[in-house]
Amino acid sequence: MTVFFDDIDRWDGESYGTYEVTETEILDFAERYDPQWFHTDPDRAADSIYGDLIASGWHTAAMSMRLFVDGFLAETATLGAKGLDHLRWPKPVVPGDELTIHSTIHGVDEASSTDDYGVVRWGVETTANDGAKTVLAIEALVLVARE
């Protein structure tokens, strides 16, 4: 069933996921996109303030997006996004973390809506290890088609 803009409030407060983070994936992403030592050097990272290799925040955002698409957006009449607000990485992601996301509708921007679509302010929180720590908090402005 495709979820359209006018039905979106029924999907408030949903959780999706899981995604297991591996050291290999952290290293591969970091080498390609964010080659800072705490993402690329496990030995040096073990002696850092983090105590372990950590995923790039951008990697955390990408993994979260995958969970959101697989869990919900693939079944939604989305048309992309206008942007992101309030991006935070409260705790780092480390190898072995298992991620899940929880989405909450923060509002609908009627001023940006048209007859063809509406704009939904979606809060997404990514947690690791059954909610033991929050690793990403973001608000996305998503365009959703009207039926």
Secondary structure, 3 states (H helix, E strand, C coil): CCECHHHHHHHCCEEEEEEECCHHHHHHHHHHHCCCHHHHCHHHHHCCCCCCCCCCHHHHHHHHHHHHHHHCHHHECEEEEEEEEEEECCCCCCCCCEEEEEEEEEEECHHHCCCCEEEEEEEEEEEECCCCEEEEEEEEEEEEECC
